[in-house]
């Protein structure tokens, strides 16, 4: 589970900061020094929301996110994917591809 910070201009991603690299500019970064503190607070809040969907003990034991059974009713199943469809962004596919995520919305 990685925190990230993205910027865009004119409908195009201009920065995608993850960990030690900006995936757009290929510049080396220090995420916690280069991202504004108010954005880091939002990232922390978002991470807390993600953890509300997962069993934290299992995550620590198995080193992978395990979806809580009681959250399944909130998702739509499509083939072998569990989807939470709340809003859209023209940048989601780009962000997922640049972050190295193998599954992305079509």
C-alpha positions as CSV (number, residue, x, y, z in Angstrom):
1,X,0.0,0.0,0.0
2,X,1.8,3.1,-1.3
3,X,0.9,6.7,-0.7
4,X,1.3,8.9,-3.7
5,X,0.9,12.5,-4.8
6,X,-0.1,13.5,-8.3
7,X,-0.3,16.8,-10.1
8,X,-1.9,17.6,-13.4
9,X,-2.2,20.4,-15.9
10,X,-4.4,20.7,-19.0
11,X,-5.7,17.2,-18.6
12,X,-2.2,15.6,-18.4
13,X,-0.4,14.2,-15.4
14,X,2.7,16.4,-14.7
15,X,4.0,14.7,-11.5
16,X,3.4,11.3,-9.8
17,X,5.4,11.1,-6.6
18,X,5.7,7.7,-5.0
19,X,8.4,6.8,-2.4
20,X,11.7,8.0,-3.9
21,X,10.8,8.8,-7.5
22,X,8.6,11.1,-9.5
23,X,7.2,8.5,-12.1
24,X,6.6,11.3,-14.7
25,X,9.8,13.3,-14.5
26,X,12.0,10.4,-13.3
27,X,13.5,12.8,-10.7
28,X,14.6,11.4,-7.4
29,X,12.5,12.6,-4.5
30,X,11.9,12.1,-0.8
31,X,8.2,11.7,-0.5
32,X,7.9,12.9,3.1
33,X,10.1,16.0,2.5
34,X,8.9,16.9,-1.0
35,X,5.1,16.6,-0.6
36,X,3.3,19.4,1.3
37,X,2.4,18.5,4.9
38,X,-1.4,19.1,4.3
39,X,-1.2,16.6,1.4
40,X,0.6,14.1,3.7
41,X,-2.2,14.4,6.2
42,X,-4.7,13.6,3.4
43,X,-2.6,10.6,2.4
44,X,-2.6,9.3,6.0
45,X,-6.4,9.8,6.2
46,X,-6.8,7.8,2.9
47,X,-4.6,5.0,4.2
48,X,-6.8,4.8,7.4
49,X,-9.9,4.4,5.1
50,X,-8.2,1.7,3.1
51,X,-7.4,-0.1,6.4
52,X,-11.1,0.0,7.4
53,X,-11.6,-2.5,4.5
54,X,-8.9,-4.9,5.5
55,X,-8.0,-7.1,8.5
56,X,-5.0,-5.4,9.9
57,X,-3.8,-8.4,11.9
58,X,-3.9,-10.6,8.8
59,X,-2.1,-7.8,6.9
60,X,0.8,-7.8,9.3
61,X,0.9,-11.7,9.5
62,X,0.6,-12.4,5.8
63,X,2.2,-9.1,4.5
64,X,-0.8,-8.7,2.1
65,X,-4.1,-6.9,2.3
66,X,-7.0,-9.2,3.2
67,X,-10.5,-7.8,2.5
68,X,-12.9,-8.0,5.4
69,X,-15.8,-10.3,4.6
70,X,-18.3,-7.8,6.0
71,X,-17.3,-5.2,3.4
72,X,-18.1,-7.6,0.4
73,X,-21.7,-6.4,0.3
74,X,-20.5,-2.9,-0.6
75,X,-18.7,-4.1,-3.7
76,X,-19.8,-5.1,-7.2
77,X,-18.3,-8.3,-8.6
78,X,-17.2,-8.3,-12.3
79,X,-15.5,-11.5,-13.4
80,X,-12.8,-12.0,-10.8
81,X,-12.7,-8.4,-9.6
82,X,-14.4,-6.8,-6.6
83,X,-15.2,-3.2,-7.6
84,X,-16.1,-0.1,-5.6
85,X,-17.5,2.3,-8.1
86,X,-17.5,5.8,-6.5
87,X,-16.6,8.5,-8.9
88,X,-14.3,8.6,-11.8
89,X,-11.0,10.3,-12.7
90,X,-9.4,10.7,-16.1
91,X,-6.0,10.0,-14.3
92,X,-6.8,6.6,-12.6
93,X,-5.5,4.4,-15.5
94,X,-2.3,6.5,-15.9
95,X,-1.6,6.4,-12.1
96,X,-2.1,2.7,-11.9
97,X,0.0,1.9,-14.9
98,X,2.9,4.2,-13.7
99,X,2.7,2.8,-10.2
100,X,3.1,-0.7,-11.6
101,X,-0.3,-2.0,-10.7
102,X,-1.2,-4.9,-12.9
103,X,-5.0,-4.5,-12.8
104,X,-6.5,-1.2,-13.9
105,X,-10.0,0.1,-14.9
106,X,-10.8,0.0,-18.6
